[in-house]
Amino acid sequence: MRKGAVVFAGISGCLAVILGAFGAHYLTERMKLSPEDMHPYETAMHYQLAHTLAILGVFSVKDKFPAYNRTIGIFFMLGIILFSGSLYLMTMGKAFGFDIKSIAGPVTPLGGMCFILGWALLAASALKQKQVQ
């Protein structure tokens, strides 16, 4: 899982930067989306970048906090896909004239719950350890 998580993090980080540039240069400049319309997109990008780094952090200390390590990584990955992905889709849908909020909107909180569960399991994993070295 460690190699897969690092590959996922590399791709996720790369995509976050690409999507950030796409949002800043294409969606705002060419498609003329307002700052209010771009807010969910920017939130998606920030959460994606933060949780990409969190995945790397979790797997870099996996020997110190082995409990739930794989599950934490999976929750963070699912959170990126569901939370950030749905916000990207809704914003791009709006830019291109497609209303997909009814489809993608309900997915966003599921991704948020994945992030919350990942962080809660990280805390539980640390508490489960008898002593950190």
Buried (B, 14 or more C-beta within 10 A) or exposed (E): EEEEBBEBBEEBBEBBEEBBEBBBEEBBEEBEBEEEBBEBBBBBBEBBBEBBBBBBBBBEBBEEBEBBBBBBBBBBBBBBBBBBBBBBBBBBBBBEEEEBBEEBEEBBEEBBBBBEBBBEBBEEBBEEEEEEE
